[in-house]
Amino acid sequence: MDSSKAFIEINKSDIISQEDYEKLYALNNEHVMRIVNEFIEVCRPSKVTVITDSKEDIQYVREKCIEIGEEARLSTKGHTVHFDGFFNIKNHDQARDKENTRVLVPEGEYTSPWINTIERKKGLEEIFDIMEGCMEGHECLVRFFCLGPKNSKFSILALQLTDSFYVAHSEDLLYRKGYEEFKKLNGSDNFFYFIHSSGELIGDPPITKNLDKRRVYVDLEENRVLSVNNQYAGNSLGLKKLALRLAIHKAENENWLAEHFFLLGVHPKDKERVTYFCGAYPSGCGKTSTAMLPNQTIVGDDIAYLRQWEDGYCHAVNIEGGVFGIIKDVNPEHDPVIYEAITTPKEVIFSNVLIYDGNPYWLGMGKKIPETGLNFSGEWFKGKNDENGIKITPAHPNARYTVRIEELENADPNFHNPDGVPLHAIFYGGRDSDTMPPILESLNWEHGVFLGASIESETTAQTLGKTGVRSVSTMANLDFIVIPLSKYLDNYKNFGNSLEHPPKVFATNYFLKDANGKFLNGMLDKMIWVMWAEGRSHGEFEAVNTPIGYLPKYEDLKRLFQLYLNKEYKQEDYEVQFSLRTEHLLEKLERIENLYSKEENMPEFFWKILKEERKKLIEMQAQYGKKIIKPSEIQ
C-alpha cells in the first residue's frame, strides 16, 4: 500500500484532488491502488476523478457528458443522444470489432480455431505501446460496479477506468453500483478490471480519430480487458460482452455457467405460478421477441450467471441492471413495452439514431422518418451518400437504446433477488427454413447440451452474401467463448449432471417455411411453444418420442392456441410443422460433425449422441419408406 499511496500523493496536486484520493484510499485495497497507479502512468490523463455510489458523483458524470458534447439532450425529459465514430460506411465505430478483439494466450498454449488470439507477450507490448499517453488532455474516471445483485453469491465486482463520460453514463444505467461493495473485499483482488480510452478525439460531437489503432484485448491471466481507440459500447463497456469472456473463463474453473441468456418469468393463464426460463438465440432468431412476450415478466435480456443451489435446481441472475438494445424495428405493434419505455420521460440514451426537432427516429419504428436531420454522419438528408458513394441510412441499422430494466412495465419482481431465480428450462433458438420443427424438448440433459451446441442461424436477404447459408453458433455464445469448445461443452455437461433437478432443454425454430417460401407460423405462435414448454417442465403434457427429441402432441397445442391466442389450430398445420424432415436433419448432423471435428479433445458424449441420432434417423427412413415422417405416424 505504501508505494501505491506514495505515487498518488506525489501527483495528486496535479491530477487528483485530496477528496478523490481519499475515496480511493478508503477502499483499503492495494490491488485497486496499484491498477490505478499503473494506468495513470501509462495513459497520462490530465485529471483523475473517483466516482462513488453517491448521487452527486453520478450526477457529475451525467452533466459532464453533456458539457463536453459526448451526449446531447433531446426534447423528452431524461433523453439524450450519443454518436459513435463514423468516417464512411466501411470505416466506423458502430459495431463490435471482431477482428481486433483478441484473447491474449501465453506462447505454446492451445486455443480453439474459433478464438481470435494473439500471443500474450506480443499483445501486451502492442497495446501498451498504443495506450501510451492515450488519455492526454482527458479526464479519467475511476468507476466501481457490481455484476449481479448485491450481497449475492453470484456477483463479481468490476473496476472500470475510462476517459469516456458516455461510457461511464451508460454503465450507470446498465450495472449496479459497486463502490461500497469494493470495501467489503477486505483488500482482495477478486474482481475484474477494465481499462478503456477513446483515444485522440476530433470533431463536434467528439469521436475517436484513430480507428485503425482500435484494439480490444482480453487478458485472462489478469482478469482484465484493455480497450483503446473506440467509443461504441460493444467495444468500450468492459462490463458487457468483454466481462462475459472473463466470466466464462472463471466459470469453467469453478463449475458454474456464464451465458448469453435472457431470463424470463412465464405466467400460465390457468395456473397460479411463475416458471423461470432462460434462452440463447443468435442475432435475428427471436431472442428479444421471446424475452418480451406479452403478459410475461423479464429478469434480463442478455447475460446470466447460473449456479447450483441448495434446492437442487440451478439458479440464475441477470448480471446487468439495464438493456443496451438494438432499436431497429422497435415499434408499438411488435414491441409495445420497449417502445413505451423509450418514448416517455425517463433516463434513456439513444445512439446513432436520426435526430429531428429534438426527437429520435430509427429504422422500422412504425412512423414516417424525416427527410433531413442530424445523425452519425453529421447533417443528414435523404439521398446522402458517403465519400465512396454508398448510401447513408437515416439511422444506423445497429443504432441502440440504453434504459434501466426497472423502467420496463414487465420487469420481474425478483430482478434484484440475491438468490436469483430457479431455472426450470433453457431455450436454444435457431433459424432455418426447412429442417427443425418449431419446438422440441431434449431427451435428457446431455442431449440438451448437444442441442445447444447445434444451434444454426440461416442468412437472409438482409445479410450480405448468399442467402440460406447456415452457420453454427454454440449456445449462441461462440463469439465470446475464450476457452476450447471441448472444455466449454464438458463443463456444461458436468454442471447439469451435478444438479438434482437440471433444467429441461428446448430447441425452437420460428422460421420454418413451406415449399413456396411462406412461413408456416405466425409471429405470435411462439407464445404457444413457450407455454407448451412451461407445462412440460412441470410434467403436465405427454409428448411424441423421436430421435431428435420430444415433440408436442396435437391435442395439447390445439388447447393452448385456443387459450392464449383464441385461434383454431388445424391438424394439417400441426402435421406439416412437426414432421421429421429426415434428409435435412441428416444434412444438419453432417454440418455439425464437420464443424466440431476441427476441435481437439471433444467430449465423448457429444459424438455418441450425434452417431446415435444419425443411426436412428436412417432406420426411420427405412422403416417408414420415406424421408418426411408425420408426428401422427410415429409409433
Secondary structure, DSSP 8 states (H G I E B T S, - for coil): -HHHHHHHHHHHHHHB-HHHHHHHHTT--HHHHHHHHHHHHHH--SEEEE--SSHHHHHHHHHHHHHTTSSEE-SSTTEEEE---EEETTEESSS--STTEEEEE-TT----TTS-EEEHHHHHHHHHHHHTTTTTTSEEEEEEEEESSTT-SS-EEEEEEES-HHHHHHHHHHSEE-HHHHHTTTT---EEEEEEE--SEETTTTEES-GGG-EEEEEGGGTEEEEES--SHHHH-IIIIIHHHHHHHHHHTTT-EEE--EEEEE--TTSS--EEEEEE--TTSSHHHHHT-TT-EEEESS-EEEEE-TTSSEEEEES-SEEEEE-TT--TTT-HHHHHHHTSSS-EEEES-EEETTEEE-TTSSS---SEEEETTEEEETT-B-TTS-B--SS-TT-EEEEEGGGSTTB-TTTT-TT-EEEEEEEEEEB-SSSS-SEEE-SSHHHHHHHHHT-EEE--TTSSS-TT-EEE-GGG-GGG--S-HHHHHHHHHHHHHT-SS--EEEEEETT-B-TTS-BSS-GGGHHHHHHHHHHHHTT---EEEETTEEEE-HHHHHHHHHHHH-----HHHHHHHT-EEHHHHHHHHHHHHHHHTTSTT--HHHHHHHHHHHHHHHHHHHHHTSSEE-GGG--
